[in-house]
Amino acid sequence: MARGILVLALGLSIAAGLGGCQTTTTGGVVGAERKQLLLVSSQELDQMASQSYSKLLSESAKKKTLNLDAAMLARVRAVAARIEPQTAVFRRDAPGWKWEVNVISSKELNAFCMPGGKIMFYSGLIQQLGLNDGEIAVVMGHEVAHALREHSREQVSQALAAQTAIGIGAALLGLGQSSADLAGVAYQALIATRFSRADEREADRIGLELSARAGYDPGAGVSLWQKMMKANSGGGTPEFLSSHPAESNRVQEIQALLPSVMPLYEAARRAR
């Protein structure tokens, strides 16, 4: 066991030494800034995300579940149109991403934003929780924050670093891992993401600032997570909460952020 831990630590040290520690975003007023282990390029992951998203769109179209509710689609895309320009605060390149926003008709309480700005909402999240536009904006801001901070890319990098430590991911060190191995690890991070608590806190912070800058009351974050926790207590964990745990102190943490982001909301509202 001790030897295994030593090998893993050595592998991670080697990976970090390859120049993988970077900062992907600026901190904004919420101060969401730290170094990340990033061993794969954004371009690689964006391409994989685009392919995965296109596959999901195709499968949903065949099932006739894609963008069936024109009014709901218009609401979600209107929110996105206000949030997307605000991403420049955290990343100058983000407004220029190839953003896509779609809605799948499903009872699932789910939403996500893949790397590169591929957003998907499930109708059940909006309908069953009765989300208003402000709450939709908080969800979207949170999901977009995961993409801005490249949490999926970070997870892929961590997985590859671990594989390197045990000899499976040797291609990172020039020793021959196949592209299929990389694709498999990346796909799991994109499709079956389970973000860490640290990732979730970062997404909450950045997401609230994005929604406030877009002119949506960030106080909607409190009512949103109250609805989430109520849905969770009703029996059976909603899909959204399986990867975005509704911790008991989450509402309090969001409330603590409001003094920082409310002035941004007031300024945006005056400007509209």
C-alpha angles and dihedrals in degrees: 000000000000090000091050092052090049092051091049092049090049091051093050090049091052091048092050089049090058089073097262097136109097142144113241100186144025117247104246117201090307092061099231099165134128142132118273135198103242115171100158125060125254088236093059094050094041089055092050091047091050091052092047091048092049089051091052091049091050094048092047092049090053090051089047092235099115120110096335096149106065094188093051092046090052091051094050094045091048090055090048091050089059096043100045096068090050091062088080088078089069101028127015092207097051100084087058094056118117093257120197126183124189140156128222119205104233140127089237116116095224146125136163145170117218122209112289095032105293103156126189128178125188114220093227091066091058099036102041095044093038093229119196121211092267091055091046087052092052091050091046093045090051093050094044088051090060088056094045092051090043093227091165091053088050091051092049090050092050091049092049091047090053091048090050090053091058096039100255097102097046092136089081087065093044095263102118120275111167122240087240090065091052092047091051094052092045093048092054091051092049099043104029100034118165105181121209123247089254090054091049093051091050091049091049092052097045093039093055091050092049093051092046093050088049090057100257120131105254088207084081085078089072095051091043095057092042087058090046093053092046090052089049092052091054093078127275121046114259114237092246092056094048088072098023106049115209097223116195093243096048096097090050091051091051091048089053090057096052097086089058097049104032093080088056090053092048091050092048092048092051090049095052 
